[in-house]
Amino acid sequence: MRLRAEWVLAYRDGDHVLLHDGEVVVEGDRIVSAGPATGAPATDLGTALLMPGLIDLDALADIDHAIYDSFGASELDWSQHHFRYGRFDVLSRQDKAFVRRYAFTQLLLHGVTTAMPIAAETHSRWAETFDETVDMAAAARELGLRTYLGPSYRSGVNVVLDDGTPAVLWDEAEGEAGFADAVRFARWAREQADPLLRPVFLPCRIETVTEEILKATAAAAAELNVPVRLHCLQGLGERAKLGESPLAVLRRTGLLGERLLIPHGIYVDSHSRVATGRDDVAALAAAGVSIVHCPLTSARYGSALESFGRYRAAGVNLTLGTDSFPPDLVRGMDYGVNMAKVVDHRLDAASPADYVRAATLNAARALGREDLGRIAPGAQADLVAFPLDDICDGVLDDPVRTLLYNRNARHPRLTMVAGHTVVRDGELTGFDVASARTRAAEILRRLKEGYPTRDRRRRPVTEIFPPEFPVVATP
């Protein structure tokens, strides 16, 4: 197959280069060549940027993540009463399977070809099970999405006590069972010999997993050569609950190393709101840790890296994640570039090229995959073509800047995974949009209606999730 586009982001001599009027040849699941357009018949993508498929290392896997808990102090952590007596059957296994499939379609429709999913922890009895993760693998396989999967697990839950104090309540047996499921799934995933499926260990948050389970995770990851993603350095509360720097826990448990991916990674010791005088950024770089930067989510929760340029200069491998709806890494890159300018008070604090590298080359490095994140002979044919010919895109200047500044990732002209076209002209083959929207809306309604029983103050839905303006009934 030959693909032609006005612009191709190819790979030469260790970095991306732009080809004007370029052509990419694909055979099977691999890229054969990338260069100037020839006269041979080709699929013409027109005025578009054909680039490596985006790699999302904190990828949306639900329908409600960070869309109704980031506009105010909604206190959506479980109450102490809910931890002990609450109902956890809001969603059936079939509902959860639908939610994951719905989220995966959103990823593909936003140009993501490789995903390491993240789902909200608030709707399950504990975290994720082996069977639920097998369902996720089936959905990804059906849709043609490349995934790094594993059930999330935790030993405790963030709750709000009756007096309003945040705390962690523990059930260590649940943590042990969850970790056992994670090891079982990692071995099962290897047995599938599915080129689009690889295992990953996903302990939930550093403050909700015992050190024993974290040590066991490090040992299992080394034995099976599997990456670990652990949310930490993401909030000030985790330090208070740990009683020390998260980095000390990472060192003590053996997790601090090249297999570790840390989403957010904001509140290091040198952050202005921590300011211990130590420099965790240098320590992270020395250990080979990858940070999964989620600019859109950070902005919604009022936080930011300090700073993208400082982490990069220190040698930290910066990658990207969405971690919220929409799963739009292009929009996230634009947020990131502009947030970096605000933090560093410089227009050149971070460039669009830096963020494109984070979503492609750097992410592939974090996974140990030189065959992803680049358009080069021998690489996986994971590609996305973003159109740049809409009148609302404005005048086409540099194609990368135009993509980030003037548009978003929605409705790519082409999304290809391992040589298979899964999205064409913004449409996903076999996806019933109308029925999916109807079912997703119904599930969201049920999720929201379940919140009063977990809320410490037992507020009604209308008070927990107030409208921005009063809703007036019409006759």
RASULWO-V406056 format. One record per residue. N is the residue number from 1. RES is the residue in one small letter. PSI is psi in radians with two decimals (none if undefined). NEAR is the number of other ideal C-beta (glycine too) atoms within 10 Angstrom. D_LAST is the distance of its C-alpha to the last C-alpha in Angstrom with 2 decimals. Layout:
n=N res=RES psi=PSI near=NEAR d_last=D_LAST
n=N res=RES psi=PSI near=NEAR d_last=D_LAST
This chain:
n=1 res=m psi=2.35 near=14 d_last=58.23
n=2 res=r psi=2.31 near=16 d_last=58.28
n=3 res=l psi=2.23 near=26 d_last=55.31
n=4 res=r psi=2.44 near=20 d_last=55.48
n=5 res=a psi=2.74 near=31 d_last=53.33
n=6 res=e psi=-0.59 near=20 d_last=53.76
n=7 res=w psi=2.36 near=25 d_last=53.98
n=8 res=v psi=2.25 near=29 d_last=55.26
n=9 res=l psi=1.60 near=25 d_last=55.52
n=10 res=a psi=3.12 near=22 d_last=58.78
n=11 res=y psi=2.18 near=19 d_last=61.10
n=12 res=r psi=2.30 near=12 d_last=64.58
n=13 res=d psi=0.74 near=5 d_last=67.03
n=14 res=g psi=0.05 near=7 d_last=64.71
n=15 res=d psi=2.97 near=10 d_last=61.58
n=16 res=h psi=2.60 near=21 d_last=59.01
n=17 res=v psi=2.67 near=13 d_last=59.98
n=18 res=l psi=2.27 near=14 d_last=58.05
n=19 res=l psi=2.14 near=20 d_last=59.28
n=20 res=h psi=2.26 near=11 d_last=58.29
n=21 res=d psi=1.14 near=11 d_last=58.01
n=22 res=g psi=2.96 near=22 d_last=58.66
n=23 res=e psi=2.40 near=22 d_last=58.95
n=24 res=v psi=2.27 near=28 d_last=58.67
n=25 res=v psi=2.25 near=18 d_last=60.45
n=26 res=v psi=2.33 near=23 d_last=59.26
n=27 res=e psi=2.14 near=11 d_last=61.25
n=28 res=g psi=-2.24 near=10 d_last=59.90
n=29 res=d psi=0.19 near=17 d_last=58.17
n=30 res=r psi=2.70 near=15 d_last=60.21
n=31 res=i psi=2.28 near=26 d_last=60.43
n=32 res=v psi=-0.73 near=15 d_last=63.73
n=33 res=s psi=2.77 near=15 d_last=63.74
n=34 res=a psi=2.19 near=24 d_last=61.81
n=35 res=g psi=-2.87 near=12 d_last=63.18
n=36 res=p psi=2.62 near=10 d_last=63.07
n=37 res=a psi=2.47 near=19 d_last=61.58
n=38 res=t psi=-3.11 near=12 d_last=64.13
n=39 res=g psi=0.02 near=5 d_last=64.26
n=40 res=a psi=2.64 near=9 d_last=63.53
n=41 res=p psi=2.42 near=8 d_last=60.41
n=42 res=a psi=2.77 near=16 d_last=57.50
n=43 res=t psi=1.99 near=16 d_last=53.75
n=44 res=d psi=2.00 near=13 d_last=52.73
n=45 res=l psi=-0.04 near=22 d_last=49.85
n=46 res=g psi=-2.57 near=12 d_last=50.02
n=47 res=t psi=1.60 near=15 d_last=49.03
n=48 res=a psi=2.82 near=24 d_last=48.26
n=49 res=l psi=1.96 near=26 d_last=49.74
n=50 res=l psi=2.07 near=28 d_last=51.23
n=51 res=m psi=2.98 near=28 d_last=51.85
n=52 res=p psi=2.53 near=30 d_last=52.51
n=53 res=g psi=2.52 near=28 d_last=49.59
n=54 res=l psi=2.50 near=32 d_last=47.91
n=55 res=i psi=2.02 near=30 d_last=48.92
n=56 res=d psi=1.89 near=30 d_last=46.27
n=57 res=l psi=0.13 near=31 d_last=48.01
n=58 res=d psi=1.15 near=27 d_last=44.98
n=59 res=a psi=2.39 near=29 d_last=42.63
n=60 res=l psi=2.25 near=30 d_last=39.06
n=61 res=a psi=0.40 near=28 d_last=39.02
n=62 res=d psi=-2.93 near=23 d_last=35.55
n=63 res=i psi=-0.05 near=21 d_last=31.91
n=64 res=d psi=0.15 near=20 d_last=31.08
n=65 res=h psi=2.07 near=22 d_last=34.27
n=66 res=a psi=0.47 near=19 d_last=33.88
n=67 res=i psi=-0.37 near=14 d_last=30.27
n=68 res=y psi=0.35 near=16 d_last=28.74
n=69 res=d psi=0.25 near=21 d_last=31.84
n=70 res=s psi=0.18 near=15 d_last=33.07
n=71 res=f psi=-0.02 near=12 d_last=30.55
n=72 res=g psi=-3.07 near=10 d_last=31.71
n=73 res=a psi=1.36 near=6 d_last=33.65
n=74 res=s psi=-0.17 near=16 d_last=31.65
n=75 res=e psi=1.01 near=18 d_last=34.77
n=76 res=l psi=0.02 near=16 d_last=34.15
n=77 res=d psi=2.72 near=21 d_last=37.73
n=78 res=w psi=2.60 near=21 d_last=38.23
n=79 res=s psi=2.85 near=20 d_last=38.73
n=80 res=q psi=-0.68 near=16 d_last=42.11
n=81 res=h psi=-0.74 near=16 d_last=40.59
n=82 res=h psi=-0.66 near=21 d_last=38.86
n=83 res=f psi=-0.70 near=20 d_last=42.22
n=84 res=r psi=-0.56 near=10 d_last=43.90
n=85 res=y psi=0.02 near=9 d_last=41.34
n=86 res=g psi=2.86 near=14 d_last=38.29
n=87 res=r psi=2.43 near=10 d_last=36.90
n=88 res=f psi=0.50 near=12 d_last=37.60
n=89 res=d psi=0.49 near=9 d_last=36.33
n=90 res=v psi=-0.71 near=19 d_last=32.92
n=91 res=l psi=2.34 near=18 d_last=34.31
n=92 res=s psi=2.99 near=9 d_last=36.80
n=93 res=r psi=-0.65 near=11 d_last=39.74
n=94 res=q psi=-0.67 near=9 d_last=38.01
n=95 res=d psi=-0.80 near=17 d_last=34.90
n=96 res=k psi=-0.69 near=22 d_last=37.22
n=97 res=a psi=-0.72 near=18 d_last=39.11
n=98 res=f psi=-0.79 near=19 d_last=35.97
n=99 res=v psi=-0.76 near=25 d_last=34.99
n=100 res=r psi=-0.75 near=25 d_last=38.51
n=101 res=r psi=-0.75 near=21 d_last=38.52
n=102 res=y psi=-0.79 near=20 d_last=35.17
n=103 res=a psi=-0.69 near=24 d_last=36.61
n=104 res=f psi=-0.63 near=26 d_last=39.86
n=105 res=t psi=-0.66 near=20 d_last=38.18
n=106 res=q psi=-0.69 near=23 d_last=36.55
n=107 res=l psi=-0.86 near=28 d_last=40.05
n=108 res=l psi=-0.65 near=24 d_last=41.57
n=109 res=l psi=-0.12 near=23 d_last=38.78
n=110 res=h psi=0.33 near=26 d_last=39.68
n=111 res=g psi=0.17 near=29 d_last=43.41
n=112 res=v psi=2.20 near=29 d_last=44.56
n=113 res=t psi=-0.37 near=28 d_last=47.45
n=114 res=t psi=2.25 near=28 d_last=48.82
n=115 res=a psi=2.45 near=27 d_last=46.69
n=116 res=m psi=1.73 near=27 d_last=47.48
n=117 res=p psi=2.72 near=28 d_last=44.18
n=118 res=i psi=2.32 near=28 d_last=42.57
n=119 res=a psi=2.72 near=24 d_last=39.74
n=120 res=a psi=2.51 near=17 d_last=38.01
n=121 res=e psi=-0.03 near=19 d_last=40.03
n=122 res=t psi=-0.23 near=20 d_last=37.23
n=123 res=h psi=-0.05 near=21 d_last=36.12
n=124 res=s psi=2.80 near=16 d_last=39.51
n=125 res=r psi=-0.67 near=10 d_last=41.78
n=126 res=w psi=-1.48 near=19 d_last=44.26
n=127 res=a psi=-2.09 near=25 d_last=44.52
n=128 res=e psi=2.64 near=28 d_last=45.12
n=129 res=t psi=2.92 near=20 d_last=47.40
n=130 res=f psi=-0.85 near=18 d_last=49.98
n=131 res=d psi=-0.71 near=13 d_last=48.02
n=132 res=e psi=-0.61 near=19 d_last=44.81
n=133 res=t psi=-0.58 near=24 d_last=46.88
n=134 res=v psi=-0.69 near=17 d_last=48.51
n=135 res=d psi=-0.70 near=19 d_last=45.04
n=136 res=m psi=-0.75 near=26 d_last=44.44
n=137 res=a psi=-0.68 near=20 d_last=47.77
n=138 res=a psi=-0.73 near=13 d_last=46.89
n=139 res=a psi=-0.74 near=21 d_last=43.62
n=140 res=a psi=-0.72 near=25 d_last=45.46
n=141 res=r psi=-0.76 near=14 d_last=48.24
n=142 res=e psi=-0.69 near=11 d_last=45.91
n=143 res=l psi=-0.36 near=21 d_last=44.18
n=144 res=g psi=0.45 near=20 d_last=47.46
n=145 res=l psi=2.33 near=25 d_last=46.75
n=146 res=r psi=2.23 near=22 d_last=49.80
n=147 res=t psi=2.65 near=26 d_last=49.22
n=148 res=y psi=1.93 near=24 d_last=51.01
n=149 res=l psi=2.68 near=23 d_last=49.74
n=150 res=g psi=2.63 near=28 d_last=50.41
n=151 res=p psi=2.38 near=24 d_last=48.56
n=152 res=s psi=2.70 near=26 d_last=47.68
n=153 res=y psi=2.67 near=27 d_last=49.35
n=154 res=r psi=2.75 near=26 d_last=49.56
n=155 res=s psi=-0.24 near=25 d_last=51.42
n=156 res=g psi=2.99 near=22 d_last=48.91
n=157 res=v psi=2.36 near=22 d_last=45.29
n=158 res=n psi=2.18 near=22 d_last=43.93
n=159 res=v psi=2.97 near=21 d_last=42.19
n=160 res=v psi=2.10 near=21 d_last=41.12
n=161 res=l psi=2.97 near=14 d_last=43.19
n=162 res=d psi=-0.48 near=10 d_last=41.93
n=163 res=d psi=0.11 near=8 d_last=43.17
n=164 res=g psi=0.04 near=9 d_last=41.29
n=165 res=t psi=2.29 near=9 d_last=44.43
n=166 res=p psi=2.51 near=13 d_last=44.25
n=167 res=a psi=3.02 near=18 d_last=46.82
n=168 res=v psi=2.21 near=19 d_last=47.90
n=169 res=l psi=2.46 near=14 d_last=48.30
n=170 res=w psi=2.56 near=15 d_last=50.78
n=171 res=d psi=1.53 near=14 d_last=51.48
n=172 res=e psi=-0.49 near=13 d_last=54.49
n=173 res=a psi=-0.65 near=9 d_last=54.82
n=174 res=e psi=-0.70 near=17 d_last=51.46
n=175 res=g psi=-0.73 near=25 d_last=52.79
n=176 res=e psi=-0.72 near=16 d_last=55.97
n=177 res=a psi=-0.70 near=16 d_last=54.16
n=178 res=g psi=-0.72 near=24 d_last=51.86
n=179 res=f psi=-0.68 near=24 d_last=54.88
n=180 res=a psi=-0.72 near=14 d_last=56.67
n=181 res=d psi=-0.68 near=21 d_last=53.76
n=182 res=a psi=-0.74 near=28 d_last=53.93
n=183 res=v psi=-0.72 near=21 d_last=57.66
n=184 res=r psi=-0.75 near=13 d_last=57.20
n=185 res=f psi=-0.70 near=26 d_last=54.57
n=186 res=a psi=-0.74 near=21 d_last=56.78
n=187 res=r psi=-0.70 near=12 d_last=59.62
n=188 res=w psi=-0.77 near=15 d_last=57.41
n=189 res=a psi=-0.70 near=23 d_last=56.03
n=190 res=r psi=-0.65 near=14 d_last=59.59
n=191 res=e psi=-0.40 near=7 d_last=60.55
n=192 res=q psi=-0.40 near=14 d_last=57.87
n=193 res=a psi=0.68 near=7 d_last=59.75
n=194 res=d psi=2.05 near=14 d_last=56.46
n=195 res=p psi=-0.30 near=10 d_last=56.99
n=196 res=l psi=-0.01 near=21 d_last=53.29
n=197 res=l psi=2.20 near=19 d_last=53.23
n=198 res=r psi=2.60 near=22 d_last=55.02
n=199 res=p psi=2.74 near=25 d_last=54.75
n=200 res=v psi=2.59 near=23 d_last=53.92
n=201 res=f psi=2.31 near=27 d_last=53.92
n=202 res=l psi=1.10 near=29 d_last=50.66
n=203 res=p psi=2.45 near=28 d_last=51.12
n=204 res=c psi=-1.25 near=24 d_last=47.81
n=205 res=r psi=2.53 near=23 d_last=48.60
n=206 res=i psi=-0.55 near=24 d_last=51.98
n=207 res=e psi=-0.11 near=22 d_last=51.07
n=208 res=t psi=0.25 near=23 d_last=49.81
n=209 res=v psi=2.29 near=28 d_last=52.82
n=210 res=t psi=2.73 near=18 d_last=56.19
n=211 res=e psi=-0.55 near=13 d_last=59.24
n=212 res=e psi=-0.75 near=14 d_last=60.83
n=213 res=i psi=-0.65 near=21 d_last=58.07
n=214 res=l psi=-0.72 near=23 d_last=58.15
n=215 res=k psi=-0.72 near=14 d_last=61.94
n=216 res=a psi=-0.63 near=22 d_last=61.58
n=217 res=t psi=-0.80 near=26 d_last=59.04
n=218 res=a psi=-0.72 near=20 d_last=61.54
n=219 res=a psi=-0.75 near=12 d_last=64.30
n=220 res=a psi=-0.66 near=17 d_last=62.32
n=221 res=a psi=-0.68 near=21 d_last=61.13
n=222 res=a psi=-0.73 near=13 d_last=64.76
n=223 res=e psi=-0.75 near=10 d_last=65.99
n=224 res=l psi=-0.05 near=14 d_last=63.44
n=225 res=n psi=1.00 near=9 d_last=63.15
n=226 res=v psi=2.42 near=21 d_last=59.37
n=227 res=p psi=2.80 near=22 d_last=57.24
n=228 res=v psi=2.28 near=21 d_last=55.38
n=229 res=r psi=2.15 near=25 d_last=52.09
n=230 res=l psi=2.11 near=23 d_last=51.51
n=231 res=h psi=2.06 near=27 d_last=48.79
n=232 res=c psi=2.99 near=25 d_last=50.64
n=233 res=l psi=0.54 near=26 d_last=51.17
n=234 res=q psi=-0.20 near=23 d_last=47.39
n=235 res=g psi=2.73 near=18 d_last=46.61
n=236 res=l psi=-0.46 near=12 d_last=48.48
n=237 res=g psi=-0.56 near=16 d_last=47.58
n=238 res=e psi=-0.59 near=21 d_last=49.74
n=239 res=r psi=-0.73 near=19 d_last=52.83
n=240 res=a psi=-0.68 near=11 d_last=52.22
n=241 res=k psi=-0.59 near=16 d_last=51.85
n=242 res=l psi=-0.53 near=16 d_last=54.91
n=243 res=g psi=0.21 near=9 d_last=56.98
n=244 res=e psi=3.11 near=9 d_last=58.51
n=245 res=s psi=2.37 near=21 d_last=57.93
n=246 res=p psi=-0.54 near=24 d_last=56.31
n=247 res=l psi=-0.59 near=21 d_last=59.15
n=248 res=a psi=-0.68 near=12 d_last=61.64
n=249 res=v psi=-0.72 near=21 d_last=59.88
n=250 res=l psi=-0.74 near=25 d_last=59.82
n=251 res=r psi=-0.83 near=14 d_last=63.56
n=252 res=r psi=-0.54 near=13 d_last=64.45
n=253 res=t psi=-0.09 near=21 d_last=62.64
n=254 res=g psi=0.18 near=16 d_last=64.07
n=255 res=l psi=-0.36 near=24 d_last=60.77
n=256 res=l psi=1.77 near=21 d_last=61.57
n=257 res=g psi=-3.00 near=15 d_last=62.70
n=258 res=e psi=-0.37 near=14 d_last=61.98
n=259 res=r psi=-0.20 near=22 d_last=59.87
n=260 res=l psi=2.24 near=25 d_last=57.32
n=261 res=l psi=2.23 near=27 d_last=53.99
n=262 res=i psi=1.89 near=28 d_last=52.10
n=263 res=p psi=2.40 near=25 d_last=48.42
n=264 res=h psi=-1.25 near=22 d_last=47.64
n=265 res=g psi=0.66 near=26 d_last=51.04
n=266 res=i psi=-0.88 near=22 d_last=49.93
n=267 res=y psi=1.15 near=23 d_last=51.29
n=268 res=v psi=2.96 near=25 d_last=54.99
n=269 res=d psi=-0.50 near=18 d_last=57.58
n=270 res=s psi=0.05 near=16 d_last=57.80
n=271 res=h psi=2.58 near=19 d_last=54.06
n=272 res=s psi=-0.43 near=8 d_last=53.51
n=273 res=r psi=0.00 near=9 d_last=51.56
n=274 res=v psi=-1.06 near=18 d_last=54.36
n=275 res=a psi=1.09 near=9 d_last=57.52
n=276 res=t psi=-0.22 near=12 d_last=60.28
n=277 res=g psi=-0.25 near=7 d_last=62.73
n=278 res=r psi=2.83 near=14 d_last=63.05
n=279 res=d psi=1.58 near=14 d_last=62.03
n=280 res=d psi=-0.46 near=22 d_last=60.16
n=281 res=v psi=-0.80 near=24 d_last=59.44
n=282 res=a psi=-0.66 near=14 d_last=63.13
n=283 res=a psi=-0.69 near=19 d_last=63.38
n=284 res=l psi=-0.74 near=25 d_last=60.49
n=285 res=a psi=-0.77 near=18 d_last=62.14
n=286 res=a psi=-0.58 near=12 d_last=65.54
n=287 res=a psi=-0.22 near=16 d_last=64.19
n=288 res=g psi=0.32 near=16 d_last=62.51
n=289 res=v psi=2.53 near=24 d_last=59.01
n=290 res=s psi=2.34 near=26 d_last=56.06
n=291 res=i psi=2.28 near=31 d_last=52.98
n=292 res=v psi=1.67 near=27 d_last=49.64
n=293 res=h psi=2.26 near=33 d_last=47.88
n=294 res=c psi=1.36 near=31 d_last=44.05
n=295 res=p psi=-0.75 near=28 d_last=43.12
n=296 res=l psi=-0.79 near=24 d_last=39.36
n=297 res=t psi=-0.75 near=25 d_last=39.06
n=298 res=s psi=-0.78 near=21 d_last=41.49
n=299 res=a psi=-0.70 near=17 d_last=39.52
n=300 res=r psi=-0.53 near=17 d_last=36.31
n=301 res=y psi=0.15 near=17 d_last=38.24
n=302 res=g psi=0.60 near=7 d_last=40.07
n=303 res=s psi=2.94 near=18 d_last=43.54
n=304 res=a psi=2.63 near=19 d_last=46.04
n=305 res=l psi=2.49 near=28 d_last=49.50
n=306 res=e psi=1.40 near=20 d_last=52.26
n=307 res=s psi=3.01 near=20 d_last=52.94
n=308 res=f psi=-0.79 near=27 d_last=52.80
n=309 res=g psi=-0.66 near=19 d_last=55.92
n=310 res=r psi=-0.76 near=18 d_last=57.76
n=311 res=y psi=-0.78 near=21 d_last=57.09
n=312 res=r psi=-0.77 near=22 d_last=58.14
n=313 res=a psi=-0.54 near=11 d_last=61.27
n=314 res=a psi=-0.23 near=15 d_last=62.22
n=315 res=g psi=0.21 near=12 d_last=62.17
n=316 res=v psi=2.39 near=27 d_last=59.08
n=317 res=n psi=1.85 near=21 d_last=57.64
n=318 res=l psi=2.14 near=23 d_last=54.05
n=319 res=t psi=-3.07 near=30 d_last=51.64
n=320 res=l psi=2.65 near=29 d_last=47.86
n=321 res=g psi=2.81 near=31 d_last=44.92
n=322 res=t psi=-0.94 near=31 d_last=41.16
n=323 res=d psi=0.35 near=28 d_last=40.24
n=324 res=s psi=2.95 near=24 d_last=36.52
n=325 res=f psi=2.37 near=17 d_last=33.79
n=326 res=p psi=2.66 near=18 d_last=34.23
n=327 res=p psi=1.09 near=30 d_last=37.80
n=328 res=d psi=1.68 near=25 d_last=38.77
n=329 res=l psi=-0.47 near=31 d_last=42.36
n=330 res=v psi=-0.81 near=25 d_last=42.45
n=331 res=r psi=-0.69 near=19 d_last=39.67
n=332 res=g psi=-0.69 near=31 d_last=41.52
n=333 res=m psi=-0.74 near=28 d_last=44.76
n=334 res=d psi=-0.80 near=22 d_last=43.27
n=335 res=y psi=-0.81 near=21 d_last=41.96
n=336 res=g psi=-0.80 near=29 d_last=45.40
n=337 res=v psi=-0.77 near=22 d_last=47.38
n=338 res=n psi=-0.62 near=16 d_last=45.43
n=339 res=m psi=-0.67 near=22 d_last=45.44
n=340 res=a psi=-0.68 near=27 d_last=49.19
n=341 res=k psi=-0.73 near=17 d_last=49.61
n=342 res=v psi=-0.78 near=11 d_last=47.79
n=343 res=v psi=-0.77 near=18 d_last=49.83
n=344 res=d psi=-0.11 near=17 d_last=53.17
n=345 res=h psi=0.70 near=8 d_last=52.55
n=346 res=r psi=2.42 near=12 d_last=54.01
n=347 res=l psi=-0.41 near=10 d_last=52.69
n=348 res=d psi=0.40 near=9 d_last=55.02
n=349 res=a psi=-0.65 near=20 d_last=54.06
n=350 res=a psi=2.52 near=27 d_last=52.87
n=351 res=s psi=2.77 near=17 d_last=52.67
n=352 res=p psi=-0.66 near=19 d_last=50.42
n=353 res=a psi=-0.69 near=16 d_last=53.58
n=354 res=d psi=-0.75 near=18 d_last=53.91
n=355 res=y psi=-0.60 near=27 d_last=50.44
n=356 res=v psi=-0.73 near=25 d_last=51.03
n=357 res=r psi=-0.71 near=20 d_last=54.24
n=358 res=a psi=-0.64 near=31 d_last=52.39
n=359 res=a psi=-0.05 near=29 d_last=50.04
n=360 res=t psi=-1.45 near=27 d_last=52.99
n=361 res=l psi=-0.80 near=22 d_last=56.61
n=362 res=n psi=-0.70 near=24 d_last=56.13
n=363 res=a psi=-0.73 near=29 d_last=53.80
n=364 res=a psi=-0.68 near=22 d_last=56.37
n=365 res=r psi=-0.71 near=18 d_last=59.06
n=366 res=a psi=-0.55 near=27 d_last=57.14
n=367 res=l psi=-0.07 near=21 d_last=57.10
n=368 res=g psi=0.61 near=12 d_last=60.73
n=369 res=r psi=1.72 near=18 d_last=59.82
n=370 res=e psi=-0.09 near=13 d_last=61.74
n=371 res=d psi=0.09 near=16 d_last=60.34
n=372 res=l psi=2.82 near=21 d_last=56.74
n=373 res=g psi=0.24 near=32 d_last=55.13
n=374 res=r psi=2.65 near=25 d_last=57.44
n=375 res=i psi=1.69 near=28 d_last=58.20
n=376 res=a psi=2.66 near=17 d_last=61.88
n=377 res=p psi=2.30 near=11 d_last=64.25
n=378 res=g psi=-0.28 near=10 d_last=64.04
n=379 res=a psi=2.76 near=22 d_last=60.66
n=380 res=q psi=2.46 near=26 d_last=57.81
n=381 res=a psi=1.15 near=26 d_last=55.82
n=382 res=d psi=1.88 near=29 d_last=52.59
n=383 res=l psi=2.67 near=28 d_last=51.08
n=384 res=v psi=2.44 near=26 d_last=47.90
n=385 res=a psi=2.03 near=26 d_last=47.43
n=386 res=f psi=2.16 near=27 d_last=44.80
n=387 res=p psi=2.56 near=20 d_last=44.13
n=388 res=l psi=0.45 near=22 d_last=44.80
n=389 res=d psi=0.21 near=11 d_last=44.19
n=390 res=d psi=2.42 near=11 d_last=40.50
n=391 res=i psi=-0.53 near=5 d_last=40.23
n=392 res=c psi=-0.18 near=6 d_last=38.05
n=393 res=d psi=-0.19 near=16 d_last=41.06
n=394 res=g psi=-2.88 near=12 d_last=42.86
n=395 res=v psi=2.33 near=6 d_last=46.60
n=396 res=l psi=1.93 near=16 d_last=48.45
n=397 res=d psi=-2.28 near=11 d_last=50.87
n=398 res=d psi=2.28 near=14 d_last=52.29
n=399 res=p psi=-0.58 near=22 d_last=50.32
n=400 res=v psi=-0.80 near=20 d_last=49.95
n=401 res=r psi=-0.69 near=15 d_last=48.69
n=402 res=t psi=-0.72 near=19 d_last=46.35
n=403 res=l psi=-0.85 near=26 d_last=44.94
n=404 res=l psi=-0.73 near=25 d_last=44.36
n=405 res=y psi=-0.54 near=17 d_last=43.33
n=406 res=n psi=-0.24 near=16 d_last=41.34
n=407 res=r psi=-2.77 near=19 d_last=39.57
n=408 res=n psi=-3.00 near=18 d_last=38.86
n=409 res=a psi=-0.04 near=25 d_last=39.92
n=410 res=r psi=2.51 near=15 d_last=37.04
n=411 res=h psi=1.04 near=16 d_last=37.98
n=412 res=p psi=2.66 near=29 d_last=41.77
n=413 res=r psi=-0.51 near=22 d_last=43.70
n=414 res=l psi=2.35 near=22 d_last=45.83
n=415 res=t psi=2.18 near=29 d_last=46.09
n=416 res=m psi=2.35 near=26 d_last=49.32
n=417 res=v psi=2.14 near=25 d_last=50.65
n=418 res=a psi=0.68 near=18 d_last=54.30
n=419 res=g psi=-0.05 near=16 d_last=54.54
n=420 res=h psi=2.22 near=14 d_last=51.53
n=421 res=t psi=2.04 near=17 d_last=48.66
n=422 res=v psi=-0.40 near=21 d_last=45.46
n=423 res=v psi=2.30 near=26 d_last=43.04
n=424 res=r psi=2.19 near=15 d_last=43.49
n=425 res=d psi=0.77 near=10 d_last=41.45
n=426 res=g psi=0.11 near=13 d_last=38.79
n=427 res=e psi=2.39 near=11 d_last=38.33
n=428 res=l psi=2.19 near=19 d_last=39.60
n=429 res=t psi=2.26 near=11 d_last=41.39
n=430 res=g psi=0.22 near=9 d_last=39.84
n=431 res=f psi=2.06 near=16 d_last=36.71
n=432 res=d psi=1.69 near=10 d_last=33.52
n=433 res=v psi=-0.79 near=11 d_last=30.99
n=434 res=a psi=-0.86 near=7 d_last=27.86
n=435 res=s psi=-0.62 near=9 d_last=28.90
n=436 res=a psi=-0.73 near=16 d_last=30.16
n=437 res=r psi=-0.71 near=11 d_last=26.93
n=438 res=t psi=-0.83 near=11 d_last=24.99
n=439 res=r psi=-0.68 near=16 d_last=27.58
n=440 res=a psi=-0.71 near=17 d_last=27.95
n=441 res=a psi=-0.69 near=11 d_last=24.26
n=442 res=e psi=-0.72 near=11 d_last=24.51
n=443 res=i psi=-0.72 near=21 d_last=27.72
n=444 res=l psi=-0.70 near=16 d_last=26.39
n=445 res=r psi=-0.78 near=11 d_last=23.55
n=446 res=r psi=-0.67 near=13 d_last=26.32
n=447 res=l psi=-0.79 near=20 d_last=28.56
n=448 res=k psi=-0.66 near=15 d_last=26.15
n=449 res=e psi=-0.28 near=12 d_last=25.35
n=450 res=g psi=-0.15 near=20 d_last=29.12
n=451 res=y psi=-0.63 near=23 d_last=29.69
n=452 res=p psi=-0.55 near=15 d_last=29.10
n=453 res=t psi=-0.35 near=15 d_last=32.12
n=454 res=r psi=-0.16 near=24 d_last=34.37
n=455 res=d psi=2.36 near=22 d_last=33.20
n=456 res=r psi=-0.63 near=18 d_last=35.78
n=457 res=r psi=0.07 near=11 d_last=33.28
n=458 res=r psi=0.73 near=13 d_last=31.00
n=459 res=r psi=2.66 near=15 d_last=27.93
n=460 res=p psi=2.87 near=11 d_last=24.53
n=461 res=v psi=-0.71 near=14 d_last=23.37
n=462 res=t psi=-0.45 near=10 d_last=20.84
n=463 res=e psi=-0.63 near=12 d_last=23.88
n=464 res=i psi=-0.69 near=20 d_last=26.33
n=465 res=f psi=1.24 near=16 d_last=24.18
n=466 res=p psi=2.58 near=14 d_last=21.97
n=467 res=p psi=2.72 near=7 d_last=19.83
n=468 res=e psi=-0.55 near=6 d_last=21.51
n=469 res=f psi=2.70 near=6 d_last=18.68
n=470 res=p psi=2.40 near=6 d_last=15.98
n=471 res=v psi=2.11 near=9 d_last=12.91
n=472 res=v psi=2.19 near=5 d_last=9.75
n=473 res=a psi=2.44 near=4 d_last=6.68
n=474 res=t psi=2.65 near=4 d_last=3.81
n=475 res=p psi=none near=2 d_last=0.00
